[in-house]
Amino acid sequence: MSMDIDAPVALPSRPSIPQDSATILCCNCGAPIDGTSAAGALCYDCVKLTVDISEGIQREATLHICRDCERWLQPPAHWITASPESRELLALCLRKLRGLSKVRIIDASFIWTEPHSRRIKVKITIQQEAFQGTILQQTFEVEYVVAYHQCPDCAKSFTANTWRAVVQVRQKVPHKRTFLYLEQLILKHSAHKETINIKEVKDGLDFFYAQRNHAEKFVDFLTSVAPVRSKKSQELISMDIHTSTKSYKFSFSVELVPICKDDLVALPIKLAKQIGNISPLTICHRVGTSVNLLDPNTLQTADVSTPIYWRSPFTSLADVQELVEFVVMDIEPIGPQKGRFLLAEATVARSSDLGSNDVTYFTRTHLGAVLHPGDSVMGYHLTGTNFNNPNFEALEQSNAHSSSIPDVVLVKKFYARKKKNKSRNWRLKRMNKDEGEMLPKKQDQERMERDFEMFLRDVEEDTELRSTLALYKAQQEKKKEKDRMEGLETASVAETEQTEDGEEVPKIDMEELLDDFNELDVHDEERALHL
């Protein structure tokens, strides 16, 4: 009789536990764990459920922001600038929490909230050793409430006579054209953003600051864009005899060179030889960091730097208010061209003498590229004019230069506009200035408007001057663009303006103008989104 013997069956082997480790059960859930490395007889899952490493860390806090300057308060009394969801704001939020220094921060990020909710949420991931050999990692959220609190600087700005430093900018000239140009440079570079007040005074402007270093920064800016000299003074306000703490008010006096664009200048003969042996009778054709002079008889140029000028200062022989209108009878180019200047010989007559006498003047000019017979030109009439200027008197008495004094010095071409141009397709920004307790008189107001209109015409006619300024589109031009987008075509008065003689007035192309984004309305924003 035979027997069937079953084949051996392989049974699944149980995981072998090293003999040198002691296995115990978790006291909470009963899972087997290594007793040599277990902390408190708990498995890892039970440790995460029962141990809270974020205990003692705030889950709610308050942040203070100044609604005027939009700076955040960093305790105890420091105010910092931080944009929304920036690294600076995240660092401020983490410093605000108590107990966070006892753990290790792994990650921190912002959680999106509604901008108008005045809430900021931050997601934080931390690590800490719960027991010996056991490191836990946990993530939690912290909510911050944004509260408004006015900073001391803004509080001072709304209170009178709380400035700490003042910059007094002065120029002793009878017009405001240089200050109008300086105002545009300040606006273009935002050099006035730290001022707490701007006050208009006689012969200049006063800029008030809450801190001394802001005033020094503004003085450095003026030195970099204009030929100026500055002086500093300080006044003791108060002193603490116990701590020897003193409080001062600082004043910076900044004086601009009293030479302006298109002024007629009679240089000292010694100085004219030092700066390139130029003719002493010149025209100031540009004022930058130095005074740029031009000899209209030879097209020779020279620069008078700020230190050289203040070493031996001089005034202008005549300014733009003394310009006389002439009519070009004949003109012939004779010399080489240097940039936009072309040497020419011209025969001119005063426009007031036409029809009464036949007096004409022969002179050399640098405007050969723009003048034609019949054009009007502005110039200085030297014949029969008495100048109370020692440099010009020395020039007349000099044997070398007395014979070279011309009868007429032509300065710039004149465009006889029909009336004050109110339909320009561009505009300039202006600073908000405090006129003081007394408003300007009627004649002063008319003089200021006349100076501003003259400055606007200089911007239209001078390409070099226009390249240094920030020009913006006018409101009517924005409306025309909107009408063109909607299919409506309108004629531009500014683009078709002509002189009385039919000659086109210099205009500014739309490509040179900037959009003023501060004045975008809701419809503009919606149209930009659709585009």
RASUL-V35900 format. One line per field, one symbol per residue. ss: DSSP state (2 for helix, 1 for strand, 0 for the rest). Layout:
# RASUL-V35900
ss: ???
This chain:
# RASUL-V35900
ss: 000000000000000000000011100000011100001001022222220000000001111110000011110001111000002222222220000222011111111000222011111111111110011111111111111100022222200000001111110000002222222222222000001111111001111110022222222222222001111111111111000011111111111100000001110022222200000011111110001111000000111102222220000111022201111111111111110011111111112220000000111110100000000111111000000002222222200002220001111111000000000001100000010000000222222222222222222220222220000110222222222220000000000001000001000002220100222002222222220
